[in-house]
């Protein structure tokens, strides 16, 4: 067993897993606020990455400026999407809203292909040094940027839900919408805020992945790829989303190592998280930190 390679893969898995955790938190944010699973989450990554790429290549903006403008655009994008498309569905069966998110995902993926084409396009060079040595291990500079951004977002979520007025309002809405309304909280505004934050956070992940692999429609697959992390941690648990993302990131890399060294089955990197998804649903359907929902009839 090559322990140095395994350690390198574990480190890469933790860094990528932190990014998965960020996207998983976006899933959880919308679910906690509205009890809806957003199947267009992957398309948020795709739209954010294409917008940033377009600003950097067409407007020749520096990366930091294009990045900030993309976040502003995605904030407006999430707000408008919720107000125009999803707010009229408030009060409708949850399945109707879920089907609407599936339709939105298909629409935005087709729209991005129509505007930007179907081939992957690389980001302009951002860092002068592509790799750095970290404790004897080679790590891509963009992965360190990803880790830093992920930690900042996680800390921001922790502060938002425990110390901010809007975060407490969102938690109250997630607990009971009728009680939140009786306390003077605007539930539609909370819904809009959750979609805006989710769009912004997902776009950050899309930009980072786009810098590494180029921007293409394959980015939208991350929405499905992260789903095992969401289920593993619990659909309504932010902490569980982070932990689930880390576990899935490490699991992917370990599965790749085991497959290449011994099994030689092929494609274990892609399917291992979904094996974990099936296993956790059989053993612990509500996830590691999910709230058990017991209904008596």
Residue pairs with C-beta under 8 A, 6 or more apart in sequence:
1 261
2 261
5 257
6 254
6 257
7 137
8 137
8 138
9 253
9 254
9 256
9 257
10 250
10 253
10 254
11 134
11 137
11 139
12 139
12 143
12 253
13 246
13 249
13 250
13 251
13 252
13 253
13 254
14 246
14 249
14 250
15 139
15 143
15 144
15 146
15 147
15 249
16 143
16 146
16 249
16 252
16 253
17 229
17 245
17 246
17 247
17 248
17 249
17 250
18 146
18 147
18 150
18 151
18 154
18 242
18 245
18 246
18 249
19 146
19 150
19 205
19 208
19 209
19 245
19 249
20 225
20 226
20 229
20 244
20 245
20 246
20 248
20 249
21 150
21 154
21 229
21 241
21 242
21 243
21 244
21 245
21 246
22 149
22 150
22 153
22 154
22 201
22 204
22 205
22 245
23 41
23 45
23 201
23 202
23 205
23 222
23 223
23 226
23 245
24 226
24 229
24 230
24 233
24 241
24 242
24 244
24 245
25 153
25 154
25 157
25 201
25 238
25 241
25 242
26 38
26 41
26 44
26 197
26 198
26 201
26 202
27 37
27 38
27 41
27 198
27 226
27 227
27 230
27 235
27 241
28 230
28 233
28 235
28 236
28 237
28 238
28 240
28 241
29 170
29 194
29 197
29 198
29 201
29 238
30 36
30 37
30 38
30 194
30 195
30 198
31 37
31 38
31 235
31 236
32 170
32 171
32 174
32 194
32 236
32 238
33 170
33 173
33 174
33 190
33 191
33 193
33 194
34 97
34 191
34 194
35 94
36 94
36 97
36 98
36 101
37 98
37 101
37 235
38 101
38 198
39 98
39 101
39 102
39 105
39 223
40 101
40 102
40 104
40 105
40 108
40 223
41 198
41 202
41 223
41 226
42 105
42 219
42 220
42 221
42 222
42 223
42 224
42 225
43 104
43 105
43 108
43 109
43 112
43 220
43 223
44 74
44 78
44 198
44 199
44 202
44 203
44 206
44 223
45 202
45 203
45 205
45 206
45 209
45 219
45 220
45 222
45 223
46 108
46 109
46 112
46 206
46 215
46 217
46 219
46 220
47 74
47 77
47 108
47 112
47 203
47 206
48 70
48 74
48 199
48 202
48 203
48 204
48 206
48 207
49 203
49 206
49 207
49 209
49 210
49 215
49 219
50 112
50 115
50 116
50 215
51 70
51 73
51 74
51 203
52 66
52 67
52 70
52 123
52 203
52 206
52 207
52 210
53 116
53 121
53 123
53 210
53 215
54 116
55 61
55 65
55 66
55 69
55 70
56 63
56 66
56 123
56 124
57 121
57 124
59 66
61 69
63 124
63 126
67 207
70 203
70 207
71 200
71 203
71 204
74 196
74 199
74 200
74 202
74 203
75 196
75 199
75 200
76 196
77 199
78 192
78 195
78 196
78 197
78 198
78 199
78 200
79 192
79 195
79 196
81 104
81 195
81 199
82 191
82 192
82 195
82 196
83 192
85 100
85 104
86 97
86 100
86 191
86 195
87 188
87 191
87 192
89 96
89 97
89 100
90 188
90 191
105 220
105 223
109 217
109 220
112 217
113 217
116 215
118 216
118 217
119 216
120 213
120 214
120 215
120 216
120 218
121 214
121 215
121 216
122 214
122 215
123 210
123 211
123 214
123 215
126 142
126 211
127 141
127 142
129 141
130 140
130 141
131 138
131 139
131 140
131 141
132 138
132 139
132 141
132 144
133 139
134 144
140 212
142 208
142 211
142 212
143 212
145 208
146 208
149 204
149 208
153 201
153 204
154 242
157 238
159 167
160 166
160 167
161 167
161 168
161 170
161 171
161 238
166 190
166 193
169 180
169 185
169 190
170 190
170 193
170 194
172 179
172 180
172 183
172 185
173 180
173 185
173 187
173 190
173 191
174 236
177 187
180 187
180 190
181 187
205 222
206 219
206 222
209 219
209 222
210 219
225 273
226 245
226 248
227 277
228 244
228 248
228 273
228 274
228 276
228 277
228 280
229 241
229 244
229 245
229 247
229 248
229 273
230 241
230 244
230 287
231 244
231 277
231 280
231 281
231 287
232 240
232 243
232 244
232 247
232 248
232 276
232 277
232 280
232 287
232 288
233 239
233 240
233 241
233 242
233 243
233 244
233 245
233 287
233 288
233 289
233 290
234 240
234 241
234 244
234 286
234 287
234 288
234 289
234 290
234 291
235 286
235 287
235 290
236 290
236 291
237 287
237 288
237 289
237 290
237 291
239 289
240 287
240 288
240 289
240 290
243 288
243 289
244 287
244 288
247 276
248 273
248 276
251 272
251 273
251 276
252 269
252 270
252 272
252 273
253 269
254 272
255 268
255 269
255 272
256 268
256 269
258 268
259 265
259 266
259 268
259 269
280 287
280 288
286 292
286 293
